[in-house]
Amino acid sequence: MTHDRLSRPSRRSLLAWSGAGALTAAGVSAGTGTASAAVHPTPGSALLVPSPRLDLNSASDNWIRQKPTRDTTIIQSFGYDNANGHIYLAQVTQSGLKLPGEPAPVSSADRNRHGDLTITKWDMSGNTLGYMYLRGFGHGMSIGVEPVGSKAYLWTETDGQEVQDPVHPSDPTKVTSRGRRLARFPFVDAQVLDYGSAGLTTYQPVPGTSTYTASVDPVYGRLAIRFRDTDGAMVFQVHDLDLARLGIWSQPLANVREPDITAVPGWPLTTYGRPFLQGYAVVGRYLYLLHGNSYGSTQNIGGQDLVVSPPGVGNTFITSVNLATGALDPAPPSPFKETVNPAHTAAAYSLDYREPEGLGVLVPDPDRPGDFRIGMGFASGVAGARVATVYGKAGLVQPS
């Protein structure tokens, strides 16, 4: 697979990412590449050819509803192993657990501060098949799943650092964790994996940057990463997955700054506030963003505390960004219309609590990888007994 000539996805993207053919086509010898830092290509450099785009206003279907995960905390993200038919979900480890090497049960505040995560492995119906604990990794806002044969390798943040909780920006006692590096490792059932463990492969694609997360494009065989750049801006890059695995970050296919959806002309700030980014996914030329807050969330808008995510309605939006230009695509109309881009979604509106959490790319048939779906994750249930739900969109707009 050459990363500037690919016009359509292939089954190889799903099942044979580890092959040397893509590396040779990209001018890199398999097994001999050395790590190199990412550069920033100019948006519009045409490294990404036209590809299908999700119809943001297509129907949202109930795929999995209110299923438990290993822990009882809110899920943060999820990803599909399309080759083997599994789903992996990330969440902050729950309070009260005593894992190997810990002298006593650990509180939820300390799990948050330290960046301890729990990974749950589901089948495609939401039944738990296994779990894994990650200590010192981060918050888990997005994870990537890379199938290799019958195994799944996960791409996550790691080297968690303590940061102010963005949900409580004015309360110094509320802290959480974000990873300063990326990690790639195999899912191993019941394993407890620590940052710094022998054999854990980690990367820092751009020196001096932080707040890393990742997502795998299973259709085109790419890795999307998000990080805080040296100037403080949040940036998305897309890399060939084969090169990323070798630690070669000097040939990004796309580099765009994270858009502010509330900057869209006519954005109804007093109605929906400033929705939090809750997940992202990439397929081909398009980046998809999921924003929103839990039901009942309030924000100070113009000096008033307003409910920005009313129960039964919410402020969940899905947005598509053209990675070749960095612009929202389709372009938002003026005046603002919430059925275009960003598009408001009422998926799973009847859930209690209902907080959007993560995007995942589903490929139902590996022989037809171009026929993909986008799943949207939601947390619900009461504190101490959270459950996970996935609704999905299947409508695609073909390139003209």
HELIX and SHEET records of a PDB file:
HELIX    1   1 ARG A   11  LEU A   15  1                                   5    
HELIX    2   2 GLY A   21  ALA A   25  1                                   5    
HELIX    3   3 SER A  108  HIS A  114  1                                   7    
HELIX    4   4 LEU A  241  ARG A  245  1                                   5    
HELIX    5   5 ILE A  261  ALA A  263  5                                   3    
HELIX    6   6 LEU A  269  TYR A  272  1                                   4    
SHEET    1   A 2 ARG A  53  LEU A  54  0                                        
SHEET    2   A 2 LEU A 396  VAL A 397 -1                                        
SHEET    1   B 4 SER A  60  LYS A  67  0                                        
SHEET    2   B 4 VAL A 387  LYS A 393 -1                                        
SHEET    3   B 4 ARG A 373  SER A 380 -1                                        
SHEET    4   B 4 GLU A 355  LEU A 362 -1                                        
SHEET    1   C 5 ILE A  75  ASP A  81  0                                        
SHEET    2   C 5 HIS A  86  VAL A  92 -1                                        
SHEET    3   C 5 LEU A 117  ASP A 123 -1                                        
SHEET    4   C 5 THR A 128  ARG A 135 -1                                        
SHEET    5   C 5 VAL A 192  ASP A 194  1                                        
SHEET    1   D 4 GLY A 144  VAL A 148  0                                        
SHEET    2   D 4 LYS A 151  GLN A 164 -1                                        
SHEET    3   D 4 VAL A 175  PRO A 186 -1                                        
SHEET    4   D 4 THR A 201  TYR A 203 -1                                        
SHEET    1   E 4 SER A 210  ASP A 217  0                                        
SHEET    2   E 4 ARG A 222  ARG A 228 -1                                        
SHEET    3   E 4 MET A 234  ASP A 240 -1                                        
SHEET    4   E 4 ALA A 254  ARG A 257 -1                                        
SHEET    1   F 4 LEU A 277  VAL A 283  0                                        
SHEET    2   F 4 TYR A 286  HIS A 291 -1                                        
SHEET    3   F 4 PHE A 317  ASN A 322 -1                                        
SHEET    4   F 4 ALA A 343  HIS A 344 -1                                        
SHEET    1   G 2 THR A 298  ILE A 301  0                                        
SHEET    2   G 2 GLN A 304  VAL A 307 -1                                        
END                                                                             
